Amino acid sequence: MTNVCISGIGMVPFAKPGRSETYDRMGQAAARAALADAGIDYSDVQQAYVGYVYGDSTSGQNALYDIGMTGIPVVNVNNNCSTGSTALWLARQAVASGAADCVLALGFEQMQPGALVNAYPDRPSPTARGEDIAMARPGGDQTAPMAAKLFGGAGVEYMQRYGVTSELFGLVSVKARNHAGRNPLAVFRDPIDLDTVMSGKQIWGPLTLLMCCPPTNGAAAAIVCSEEFARSRGLDASIRLRAQSLVTDVAGAFDGTDMMKVVGYDMTALAARQVYEQSGVDPLDIPVVELHDCFSTNEVITYEGLGLTPEGTAEKFVLDGDNTYGGRVVTNPSGGLLSKGHPLGATGLAQCAELVWQLRGTAGDRQVEGARIALQHNLGLGGACVVSLYEKVN
């Protein structure tokens, strides 16, 4: 298996639905930015993996054809909210196996305003197993968005298991805004305080409006290449994808009423464990993480799923400030999905871009000083979870 480098990254500013260009133009802009960052032409790209959730077949080709029609394979990818990092996983596989030397991973999303809805109500929902468990739980507004029921239910589960209050989740939202204030590509950059979060509109269970990520439009891209290709072309070979794992739901995820399992806690733990075994890295030695905070409840349980803090200790982890600057590990320096935004197909590659900037030392006001390794976590219900470990090698 050859060493795999991220030699170029690109991203467009995220925006609320209706305030961006169309998906194809956003995708083109992100891809062109990644090519320019790497210092190569589109003719050097041998394969492309393009991720999006809401869009017609071959939207990937439509986004790339104005850049070049070179006849390369363009594979369209949809793995729910983990789509962008799934495209990255496929690109890394192609390069690591020797099937290609230079691959483009691109993700974009043009979303509608409001909560996610089932786009195909005339057929079985692919997330029905988890939805049925969420619907059977008592309490809450049964007309609330399904995603809020799922991740709100996981928050209730965590509160009951470990005796914490909903303010723990509110503190995560406050932290997200503080970080996003340093990121010019984020949607929501104005600071908020805990009272504002907690007094906001109740969505489901412990979740208020500011504990939920906003629907967002955007695009991001990465140039994935072999170390040999990069060095032969004089490209940046300093950022390496050292380990990566994509897993789907494991046995028992839907056998009971554990909402933490339903929303992918076991997937997260398994993918993280595989990455740590591949790389030999201890999670306690990781200084910066981009994780899937679609709801603030999910950030809290993901701290533990990734092994950043032992099970049941997330409250102390947050209260001690170990999840932000000056603490042990800066989580979501970009502002995360909560404040940077969550254009489903682009999210995983936007996380990639942030971590590459961090390891290059070019993240500006949000730079995590001295970072040489970084972890990415991207989750999609239905389900798929991708965990990736990056390292700076020189």
N, C-alpha and C positions, 0 to 999 in steps of 0.2 A: 504494500500500500504506500503510494507516494505521499509526500507532505503536501498539504493543501493550504494555499494562501488566499487571503482576501486582499486583492491588489487595488480595488477601486470600490467606492461606495457613492451613492447618490440618493437624495431625498428632496421632495418638494415640501413646502410648508403645509401642514395639515389645516383643514378648514371645515366649517360647518357645511352640511349639505346645502347645495344651492349657491355656495360662495366660492366654488372652485371651477376649474376647467373640467371638461369631460374626461372620463377614465383614460381614453387613448392618449390625450394630450398630456395628462399627468404622468402616465406611464412612459411616454416618450421623453419627457423632461427628466424623469428620474434615471432612465437608462442612459441618456446622453450625459448626464452628470457623472454617473458611475464610469462610463467609458473615458470621459475627460479626466476624471480623477486618477484612473489607472494609466492614462496616457496611451491608449490603443484605439484602433478603429473598429467599427462593427464587423468589418471583414475578418478580424482576428478571432471573433467569437465562433465557436464550433457547435454549440448547442445553447438552447435557451429554455428555461423553465419559468412559466409565468403564472402567478397565482392571483385569484380573485374568487369571491364567493357569489356575489350577485352580478350576473352577466351572462350573455349568450356564449355558446361554444365559439371557439377560435377568436375570442376577444384578445387573446395574447398576440396572435398574428396581426390583428388590426392595429394594436398599439406599436408593433415593431416594424411594420412594412414601410412606414415613412422614414425610418432610420436606414433601412437597407433590406433588399430582397435578395438574399444570398443563397437561399435554398436550404439553410440549416434546419434541423429538427426544432420545432417550437412545440413544447408540451404544456398544455393548460392544466393547472393544478387547483383542486378545491378540497380542502381538509378543514372546513369550518374556520374558526378563528386562529388555528395554527397553520393556515395556508401559506403564509409568507415564509415561515421557517421550514415548512415541508418542501417548498421549492428550493430553499437553500440546502436542505438535506439531500435532495436529489442531485443538485449540482455538485455537492461535495462527493457523493458516491461516484458520479461520472468521472470526476478528476482523480479521486483516490484509486479507482480501479484501473485507470489508464485508458478508459474509453474516450476521453477528451482531455485536452490540455488547458482549454480556456472556455468557461461557461458563464453565461449571464443568468442570474436569478433576479426576477422582477416581480413585484407585487403591487397591486393597486386596488382601489375600491371607490365606486361612486354610489353613495348610500342615499336612502330616502330619510327625511326627518322622522324622528320618533323612535320608539322601541323596535327591536327586531321582531318580525312576524314570519310565520310559515308562508313561504312563497308558493307552495304547492298544496293547498288544502284538500285537493281531491285524491290524495294518496297518503299512505302511512308516513308519519314523521320519523326521520332517522334518529331523533332523540326521544322517541316515545317512552323508552324504558325508564329514563330518568324523570320525564315529565309526569308519568303515572305515579311515581313515588312522591314527587313534590305535591301533586294535586291531592293526594290522600292525607297529607299532613294537615292538622287542624290549625285554625287561626289565620289571620291575615286577609288581605283583600284578594279574593279569588279572581278578580278581573285584572290583577296586576300583571305586568309582562312576565312571560314564562321564565326568562333568564333571571329576573329578579327573584322569582320564587325559588329557583334552583340555588342561586348563590346566597340569597337571603336565608334559605333553609340551612345551608352549610354554616352560615354565621350563627344561627340559633343553636345548631348542634355544638359548635365550638363554645358558645357561651354556657350552655348547660353542662358540658363536659368539664370545663376548667374554671367556671365561676367568675367569668369576666363580664364587664358591662359593654354596651354598645359604643361607649365613648372610645374604646380601644380602636374601633373601626373608623371613628371620626378623626382620631389623631393621624391615621394613615392618609386620609384625604387632605388634611392640613399640610402634612409633609409633602404630598404630591404637588400641591400648588406652590409651595416654597421652592421646590426644585424646578418646576416649569417656568417660574419667573426668570430663570437663568437661560431659558431655551427659546430662541427666536422662532423656532419651527413649531412650537406648541400652540394649541388652540386657546387654552385658558391659562393666563399668566398672572392674573391679579391674585394677591394673597387673600386667604380666608382664615377665619379663626374657628375654634372648636364650637363656640356658641352658634355661629352661622351654620355650620354643618349639621349640628344636632337639631336645630330648630327648623330645618328645611322640610319640604314636603315629604311625608312618609310614603315609601314605595312598597316595601314588604318586609316584615320582620324588623330587624335592626336597621335596615337600609333606608337612608334618606336620599334625596335627589343627588346631593353632592358626594355620595358614596358610590355612585354609578357612573361608568364611563359614558361619554357622549357619542352619538352616531357621528361619523367623521368621514370626509373624503381625503384621499391622499395617495401617495405612491413612494416607493423606495426600491433600491436596486443594489446589487453587489456583483462585482466581477470576481469569479472564483477560478483560480488557476493553480497549476502545479508549481512547486518551487522552482523546478528546472525551467519551465516556460518563463516565469517571472524574471529569473536571473538572466536568462538568455536575451530577454528584451529590455533589460535594465529597469524593470518595474519594481515596485515596492514589494518585497518578500518578507517584511518584518512581522506581519500579523498573520498568525497561523491558526487554522481551525484544528485544535489539538485533539478534540474528542467530541462525539455527537451521538445522540440516541433519539430515535423516534419509537414510541410505544403506543399501543392502543389499550383499551380497557381490559383489565384482568379479571379472572374469575372472582365472583363475589361482589362485583361493583354494584349490581342491581338486585342482590338477593335479599336485602333487608331494608331498613329505613335510614341508614346512615347517609345523610346528605353530603358529608365530606367525601365519601367514596363516590357518590353519584356525580359530583362535579370534578372528579379526576385526581383526588389526593393520592390514590395508589399509583396512578399513572405517573404523576410527578415524582413520587418517591422512587419508583422503579427506574425511570429514565435518568434521574440524578445519580442513583447508585451505579448504573451502568457507565455513566460518564466518569465518575470518580474512579471506578475500577480501571477503565481504559487509560486514564491520564495519570493516575497515582496522586492526584491532587486532593488535599483535605479541604472540605468546604469551609472550615474555619480560617483558611488561609486566603480566601477570595475577598478582594477589597471592593469590588463593584459588580452589581448584578442588575440586569434588566429582566423583570419578571412580570407575569401576566396578571395585572391588577385590574381586570375588567370590572370588578367590584372590590371595594376595600376589604370586604370579608375574605375574598380570595387571596389578597396579598398576605393577610395575617396567616392563613393556613398554609400558604406556600412557603413562608419562612421556615416552617417546620418540615414540610415535605421535601424541601431542598437541603435540609440538614444545616441551615444557617444558625439555628438555635434548637435545642432539644424540644421534644413534644411537650406541650403544655406550658412553655415558657415565653411565648410570643409577647405577652403583656409586659413582662420585665424587659424584654428585648427592645420594645418600643419606648417604654417609659425611661429607660437608660439612654435613649438616643443612639442605640447601636445600629439603627437602620438608616442613618443619615450622616452628613458631613461631621467629622469629629468623632464618630463612633467606629464600630468595627467593620461594617460593610455598608457602603452607600447603595441603597436600593432605589432603582429607577431615577437616576440623576436627570434623565430627560423629562421627568414629570409623569412618566408612565402613561398607561391607557387612560387613567382617571383625568389627567390634565393635558397631556400631549395630544390625546385623541386615539381613537381605535377604528381606523379604516381596515376592515377585517383582513383583506388579502395583503395589505401593506405592512401590518403591524410587526410581523416577525422580521422583516427586512429593515424596518425602521429601528428595531432593537439592535440588529446587527450593525447598522450605521453608527448608532450611538456608542456601542462598545468599541468599534474600530477607532472612532475619534478619541475615545478615552485612552486606549492603548497607544495611540500615536502621540498623545499629549496635546491634542489640538481642540479640546472640548471647551476652551474659553473659561467663562465664569463658573461652569459646572464641573471643571476638571477635578478628578480624583487623583491627588498627587501620588506619583510613584506606582500607579497601577501597571502591572505587567501580566496579570491574568484576569479574566472576566468571564462571567457566567450568564447565559441567556436561557429563559424559560418561556415557552409559548404554548398555550393550551387551547384545544378546540373540543367542545362537547360533541359526543357522537361515536367515537371520540378519538383524539390523537393528542399527544404531548411530545414536544421536541425540546430537548435540553442540549445546549452547545457550550463548549468551553473554548475560549480564545486565549492565545498567549502572544506576547511580544518576544521575539527571539533574538533581536539585536538592537 
